[in-house]
Amino acid sequence: MNWDAIGAIGQLVGAIAVVITLGYLALQIRHAKEATADVSRLDRGAGIRDLLSRMAEDGLRDAWIKAEGTENAYARIADALGLTLEQAAKIEFNCQGWFWLHWAHWASTKTDRDVDELRHIISKFYSAQPMSTVWALSPHVQLLAPEFVHFVDSAIERGRNGQALHEG
């Protein structure tokens, strides 16, 4: 073999190494972007839950409900649960915290096992009081991603029907 052939083989091996390295870097960048998006979603969910905790303060919560014009929705929740309007508002704000927590987990990158676990939790937790009533009557469910609302509704229905919760 002459030196030109050895040099050509070296260049070919080098070019292949560059292509593999670029492919690996592209994959790492994609994973980093997904991880950043997940952190953003989880932070957003945590931020919303923090705000909802502050909204549980009587004066702020009552002013918000009045300004928002959702007194009738809270009255329906209160009637359905046998609570006062104030108690119903506290329960609804607490349930919203759960909704956003579960949304953040649902919206993040996850494995099939994570989805099954979340579906199981939602099927049981959202089927029981007070979550089922608040989920059905809360004016804030519409703020969640429609795909997530469908996921929750489907999980609740499957749980009520006793169906297996894994959707393969």
C-alpha positions in Angstrom: 0.0 0.0 0.0 1.3 3.4 -0.8 1.1 6.6 1.3 -1.6 8.1 -0.9 -3.9 5.1 -0.2 -3.1 5.3 3.6 -3.9 9.0 3.5 -7.2 8.5 1.7 -8.2 5.8 4.3 -7.3 8.2 7.1 -9.4 11.0 5.5 -12.3 8.6 5.1 -12.1 7.5 8.7 -11.8 11.1 9.8 -14.8 12.1 7.8 -16.8 9.2 9.3 -15.7 10.3 12.8 -16.9 13.9 12.1 -20.3 12.7 10.9 -20.7 10.4 14.0 -19.6 13.3 16.3 -22.1 15.7 14.7 -24.9 13.2 14.9 -24.1 12.6 18.6 -24.0 16.4 19.2 -27.4 16.9 17.5 -28.9 14.2 19.6 -27.4 15.8 22.8 -28.8 19.2 21.8 -32.2 17.7 21.2 -32.2 16.0 24.7 -31.0 19.2 26.3 -33.9 21.1 24.7 -36.4 18.6 25.9 -34.9 18.7 29.4 -35.1 22.5 29.4 -38.7 22.4 28.3 -39.5 19.9 31.0 -37.9 22.1 33.7 -39.9 25.0 32.3 -43.2 23.1 32.5 -42.5 21.8 36.0 -41.5 25.3 37.2 -44.6 26.7 35.6 -46.8 24.2 37.4 -45.0 24.9 40.7 -45.4 28.7 40.2 -49.1 28.3 39.6 -49.5 26.1 42.7 -47.6 28.8 44.7 -50.0 31.4 43.4 -53.0 29.3 44.2 -51.7 28.8 47.7 -51.6 32.6 48.1 -55.1 32.8 46.6 -56.3 30.7 49.5 -56.1 33.8 51.7 -59.7 34.8 52.3 -59.5 38.4 51.1 -57.5 37.8 48.0 -59.5 34.7 47.0 -62.9 36.4 47.5 -61.8 39.5 45.5 -60.5 37.3 42.7 -63.7 35.3 42.5 -65.7 38.5 42.4 -63.5 40.1 39.8 -63.4 36.9 37.8 -67.2 36.6 37.9 -67.2 33.0 38.9 -69.4 33.2 42.0 -72.1 31.0 40.3 -69.5 28.2 39.6 -68.4 28.3 43.2 -72.1 28.2 44.4 -72.6 25.1 42.3 -69.5 23.5 43.8 -70.7 24.5 47.3 -74.2 23.0 46.7 -72.8 19.8 45.3 -70.4 19.3 48.2 -72.7 20.6 51.0 -70.3 23.4 51.8 -70.4 27.1 52.3 -69.2 29.3 49.3 -66.0 30.1 51.2 -65.3 26.4 51.9 -66.0 25.5 48.3 -63.6 28.2 47.1 -60.9 26.9 49.3 -61.5 23.3 48.1 -61.5 24.4 44.5 -58.3 26.3 44.8 -56.7 23.3 46.4 -57.9 21.0 43.7 -56.5 23.4 41.1 -53.1 22.9 42.7 -53.5 19.2 42.0 -54.7 19.8 38.5 -51.6 21.9 37.7 -49.3 19.4 39.4 -50.6 16.6 37.3 -50.6 18.7 34.2 -46.9 19.5 34.7 -46.1 15.8 35.0 -48.3 14.9 32.0 -46.8 17.7 29.8 -43.2 16.7 30.6 -41.2 14.0 28.8 -42.1 10.7 30.3 -42.0 6.9 29.9 -44.9 4.7 29.3 -44.6 3.6 32.9 -44.9 7.3 34.0 -48.0 7.7 31.9 -49.6 4.6 33.4 -48.8 5.7 36.9 -50.2 9.2 36.3 -53.3 7.6 34.7 -53.8 5.3 37.7 -53.4 8.2 40.2 -55.9 10.4 38.3 -58.4 7.5 37.8 -58.6 7.0 41.5 -58.0 10.5 42.9 -60.2 12.4 40.5 -63.1 9.9 40.8 -63.4 10.5 44.6 -64.8 13.6 46.3 -64.1 16.4 46.3 -61.9 16.1 43.2 -64.7 14.6 41.0 -67.1 17.5 41.7 -64.5 20.2 41.3 -63.2 18.6 38.1 -66.7 18.6 36.7 -67.7 22.1 37.9 -64.6 24.2 38.2 -64.4 27.2 35.8 -60.6 26.7 35.7 -60.4 23.3 34.0 -60.7 25.1 30.7 -57.4 26.7 31.3 -55.6 23.4 31.1 -54.4 21.9 27.8 -57.4 20.3 26.0 -55.3 17.2 25.5 -54.7 17.0 29.2 -58.4 17.4 29.9 -59.1 14.5 27.6 -56.4 12.4 29.3 -58.0 13.1 32.7 -61.5 12.5 31.5 -60.4 9.2 29.8 -58.5 8.1 32.9 -61.6 8.8 35.1 -63.9 7.0 32.8 -61.6 4.0 32.4 -61.2 3.8 36.2 -65.0 3.9 36.7 -65.4 1.1 34.2 -62.7 -1.0 35.8 -60.7 -1.1 32.6 -57.0 -1.7 32.5 -55.3 1.6 32.6 -52.4 0.9 30.3 -53.0 2.0 26.7 -50.5 0.2 24.7 
